[in-house]
Structure formats: C-alpha cells, structure tokens
Amino acid sequence: MTRLKNAIVQTVTLFGSLGTLICCALPAMLVSIGAGAAVASLVTAVPQLIWISEHKVAVFIFAGVMLLLSGITAQVNRRAPCPVDPAQAKSCRRVRRWSAAIFGASAILYAIGFYFAFLGAPS
C-alpha cells in the first residue's frame, strides 16, 4: 500500500511539473525563438492552455506542494529496508533509482517552468 501511495504521489508530481512546463516554459521558448505562429497553432489546437496560463499561480502552488510531498516521501523511504529475497531486493533498488530519477526530472521541469513563468519575462 505504501508503494502505491508513493507511486501515485510521484506520478502526480511529474504531471504537475509537466503542467508548469507546458503552461509557461514551452510558449515562452517558442516565442523567444520566433515561433509565435506555432504558439498560436498550439493554443488553437489545445485551448485549455489558456486556462492553465491564466491560473499559473495555482498550477505552480499545486506542483510545488506535490514536489515537496514527493521529496518528503522519498527522503523518509530512502533507508527503508528492502525484502530479503534477491529478486524482490533488486526490484526494490530499481524502483528507488527510478523514483529518484523521476523526482529529479520533476524538480528540473518545475524550475524551468518557474523561471519562464515568473522570472524570465515581464508579465
């Protein structure tokens, strides 16, 4: 049950961080390289991006809280014992490595999105 909760928290964290990247970093990057027409096409194809961009503070707060929860659960479970069975122990170590990689990727995506949303360009 604990593994399931950890997996859910980390999955939501990853999608939250991707949401910050899609809402703010991707359009800003496309406009900065001169692909404003691509942004217009993207917004036409996916009009929900406008809603996400209008509510970017809430999106970033949600993603930040989820990132914090994910970090806390990873830290708490970092030294938890793995099963004695060699196959299960190997699986346990693999899941922990993937968990750390997903957390790191989520933190990087969040930082990139935060920069473009709040620091990179005047709003």
C-alpha positions as CSV (number, residue, x, y, z in Angstrom):
1,M,0.0,0.0,0.0
2,T,2.9,2.4,0.8
3,R,4.5,1.8,-2.6
4,L,1.2,2.5,-4.3
5,K,0.9,5.8,-2.4
6,N,4.5,6.7,-3.3
7,A,3.9,5.9,-6.9
8,I,0.7,8.0,-7.0
9,V,2.4,11.0,-5.4
10,Q,5.4,10.8,-7.8
11,T,3.1,10.4,-10.8
12,V,1.0,13.4,-9.8
13,T,4.2,15.3,-9.1
14,L,5.6,14.6,-12.6
15,F,2.4,15.6,-14.3
16,G,2.2,18.7,-12.2
17,S,5.7,19.7,-13.2
18,L,4.9,19.0,-16.8
19,G,1.9,21.2,-16.5
20,T,4.1,24.1,-15.4
21,L,6.4,23.4,-18.3
22,I,3.6,23.3,-20.8
23,C,1.7,26.3,-19.4
24,C,4.6,28.7,-19.3
25,A,8.0,27.4,-20.5
26,L,7.0,25.9,-23.8
27,P,5.1,29.0,-25.1
28,A,7.8,31.4,-23.9
29,M,10.6,29.3,-25.5
30,L,8.7,29.1,-28.8
31,V,8.0,32.8,-28.9
32,S,11.7,33.6,-28.0
33,I,12.9,31.6,-31.0
34,G,10.5,33.3,-33.3
35,A,7.8,30.6,-33.5
36,G,4.9,32.7,-32.4
37,A,2.8,31.1,-35.1
38,A,3.5,27.7,-33.6
39,V,2.2,29.0,-30.2
40,A,-0.9,30.3,-31.9
41,S,-1.5,26.9,-33.6
42,L,-0.9,25.2,-30.3
43,V,-3.4,27.4,-28.4
44,T,-5.9,26.8,-31.2
45,A,-5.5,23.1,-31.0
46,V,-5.4,22.9,-27.2
47,P,-7.4,25.9,-25.9
48,Q,-7.1,24.6,-22.3
49,L,-3.6,26.1,-22.3
50,I,-5.1,29.5,-22.0
51,W,-6.9,28.4,-18.8
52,I,-3.8,26.9,-17.4
53,S,-1.8,30.1,-18.2
54,E,-4.5,32.2,-16.6
55,H,-4.3,30.2,-13.4
56,K,-0.5,29.7,-13.4
57,V,-0.1,30.7,-9.8
58,A,-2.4,27.9,-8.7
59,V,-0.7,25.4,-11.0
60,F,2.7,26.3,-9.6
61,I,1.5,26.1,-6.0
62,F,-0.1,22.7,-6.6
63,A,3.0,21.4,-8.4
64,G,5.3,22.8,-5.7
65,V,3.3,21.2,-2.9
66,M,3.3,17.9,-4.8
67,L,7.0,18.2,-5.4
68,L,7.6,18.8,-1.7
69,L,5.4,15.8,-0.7
70,S,7.3,13.6,-3.2
71,G,10.6,14.8,-1.8
72,I,9.5,14.1,1.8
73,T,8.3,10.6,0.9
74,A,11.5,9.8,-1.0
75,Q,13.6,11.0,2.0
76,V,11.5,9.0,4.5
77,N,11.6,5.8,2.5
78,R,15.3,6.2,1.4
79,R,16.6,4.0,4.2
80,A,13.6,1.7,4.4
81,P,14.6,-2.0,4.2
82,C,14.2,-3.9,1.0
83,P,12.9,-7.5,1.1
84,V,15.4,-10.3,1.8
85,D,14.5,-12.2,-1.4
86,P,17.2,-11.3,-4.0
87,A,14.7,-10.8,-6.9
88,Q,12.5,-8.5,-4.7
89,A,15.5,-6.7,-3.3
90,K,16.7,-6.0,-6.9
91,S,13.3,-4.7,-7.8
92,C,13.2,-2.5,-4.7
93,R,16.5,-0.9,-5.6
94,R,15.4,-0.4,-9.2
95,V,12.2,1.3,-8.1
96,R,14.2,3.6,-5.8
97,R,16.5,4.6,-8.6
98,W,13.5,5.3,-10.9
99,S,11.9,7.2,-8.1
100,A,15.0,9.4,-7.6
101,A,15.2,10.0,-11.4
102,I,11.5,11.0,-11.6
103,F,11.9,13.3,-8.7
104,G,15.0,14.9,-10.2
105,A,13.3,15.3,-13.6
106,S,10.2,16.8,-11.9
107,A,12.3,19.3,-10.0
108,I,14.1,20.4,-13.1
109,L,10.9,20.8,-15.1
110,Y,9.4,22.8,-12.3
111,A,12.4,25.1,-12.1
112,I,12.4,25.7,-15.8
113,G,8.6,26.4,-15.8
114,F,9.0,28.7,-12.8
115,Y,11.8,30.7,-14.5
116,F,9.8,31.3,-17.6
117,A,6.5,32.0,-15.8
118,F,7.8,34.4,-13.2
119,L,11.4,35.5,-13.7
120,G,12.3,35.2,-17.4
121,A,9.9,37.6,-19.0
122,P,7.8,40.5,-17.7
123,S,4.1,39.6,-17.4
